[in-house]
Amino acid sequence: MLSLYYPTGSLIHRLSTWLKLLVLAVGSTALIWLPNSYWALLTVVVPLLGYFLARLPVRVLGTDLFRLSWLIVFLLITQLIFNEPVQAATVIARLTTIILAAQLFTRTTKIQHLITTVEQLAKPLRPLGVNPYKVALAVALMLSALGQIVGFIGQVRDAQGARGVRLAAWSWVVPVLVLSLKHADDVADALVVRGLD
């Protein structure tokens, strides 16, 4: 599993994993209930401030924003086709904020800590036949995959640009889908080898 953890020793890095996970979950859920408004664009400032407080280098933020920018452009175009501009802006703000917050979480939290925390939180579900370790692993894989897919978008767009391919807003979708499915197969094979099918 790809770890995007970037150690800086900041206060955000030292916060407990369960607290960061709680803030991410509550914040993401609250964004869903955000009314449609151009003011929603200000929510993107929150994870950007988090990057600053985590003392992550500007190049790390730049890389994350660049990789995310292609996805945002694609989503913005599709949103503007099907929705009013204010609704499109709200949807883009929500998604950008949630993805950047998840990226910040993975940049400031070790995968081992995440798995341990989620496993502890899922232990009360054991009497219902739920395996807490598998729940924890699924959450860790989901957050890791988010960063991986954003990385694939950047790789595909860079490769297209280097080959002189016309950079249409949707031209990266199929290659990213293929890379994502291959990555999912590789992860599934690795889990089966470890007896976690």
N, C-alpha and C positions, 0 to 999 in steps of 0.2 A: 504494500500500500504506500502510495506516495505521501510523504510528509512535507508540508509546506512550512513547518515550524521555523521561525527565524528568531534566535535568541538575542535579546538586548538587555535583559534584566530589568525591564521597566515595571512600573506598578501594575500595568495590565497583565504582563506576563506572570506576575506573582499572585494575582487574584486566583481564588479557588476556581477549579474547572466548573463545578456545579453552579457557581454564581454567574460565570460567563455564559454558560449554557442556558441558564434561566433568563438572563437579560436578552440573549439572542432569540429564544423562543417567545418570550412575552413581547419583545419589540417587533418581531416579525408578524406576530398575530395582530398586534395593535395597528400595524400598517395596513392590514387588510380592511379595517374599519375606517380608515382615513377617508374623509369625503373628497370627492373630485374637486380639485382646486390647483391652480398654479403654485400655491403656497406649498404643496406637497413636494415640490422640487427642493425645498430647504431641508427635507429629511436626509438628503444625501450628505449634508454637512456632518451629521452625527458619526458615521463610520470614518469619514475623512479626519475628523478630530481624533477619533480612536487611533488611527494610524500615527498621528502626530504624538499623542500621549504614549503610545507604545514604542516611541523612538525608532520606528522602522525607517530605513533610509528612503529618500525620495525616489530612488530608482526602483525600489520594491513597489511602492505605491504607483509609480509610473508604469511599471510592467503590468500590474494588476488592472489599472485603468485602461491601458492600451489593449490588452486582451479582451477586456469587457466591452470596449468601445464598438467593436464589430457586431457584437450581439445586440447592443443597444441600438445601433443604426438599423439593423434588420427589424428589430421589434418596433422601433419608432415608425418605420415605413408601413409595416403591416397595421399598426394601431391607427395611423392617420388615414389609412384606406377604409377601415371599418368603424372608426369611432370619431367623435368630436375631438378637436385639439386639446381641450382641457382634460378630457378623460384619458386621452393618449399620454399626456404629460404626467398624470397621476399614476397610471400603470407603469410607465418607465421609471418614475421616481421610486415607486415601491420596489420594483425588481432590482434596480441599481442599488438601492439602500440595503436590501436583504442580501444580495450577492456580495457586496463589499463587506457587510457585517460578518457574513459567513467566512469570507476570505480572511478578515481580521482575526476571527476566532481561530482559524487553522494556523495563522501566522504566529499566534501567541500561546497556543496550547499544544503540548506534546500529545501525539496519538495515544500513547500508553495511558496518560492521565485521563483522556476522554473515555477510553474504553473502560477503565476502572470506575469512573464516576457513573457512567450510564449503567454499568453492570450493577452497581450498588442501588441505583434508583429503580432498576427493574426487578430486584430480588423479591419484592412483595408479590410479583406476578408468577413466581415459581409454582405455587399451589394450583394455578390454572393451566399448568403444563408449558409455560413460557420459559425458554432457556435465556436467562439474563445475559450471558456472554454473547449469544447470537444477536440479541437486541442491541447490545453495545457495539458489536462489530458492524452491524448494519448501519447504525448511526454514524460511526466513524467512516465507513466506506462511502456513505452518502455525502458527507461533508468533504471528504477527500476527492470524490468524483466531481464535485462541483468545480473545484479548482482545476482539476485535470481537464475537464471539458472546456473551460475558459482558455486553458493553455493550448488545447487542440485548435481552437478558433484562431488564436494568434499564429500558430505554426502554419496552418493552411493559408491564411491571408499573406503571411510572409513568403511562402512558397509560390503562391499565385503571382505576387508582385515581382519576385525574382525571375519568373518565367515570362513576364510581360503579359500575363493573362488579364483581360479586362476585369476590373474589380467591381462586378455587379454586387448589389447588396445581398443577394441570395446565393451567389455562386459558391459560397463556402459550406452551405448546409449539408449537401450529400457527402463531401469528404469528411466533415466533422462527424456526421452520423456513422460513417464507416469506421473511423478511428475510435469512436466511442463504443461501438459494438465490439470491435476487436479488443479494446481495453476491458470491457465487461466480460468477454470470454476468457481473457487471460486471468482476470481476478477470480472468476468462477472456477477455472482449472486449478488455480493455486489453493483455493478454499477446499476443493475436493481432495487434493493431495494431502491437505492437513486434516482431513476427516471432518470438515465443517460443511458438508453438503446440505 
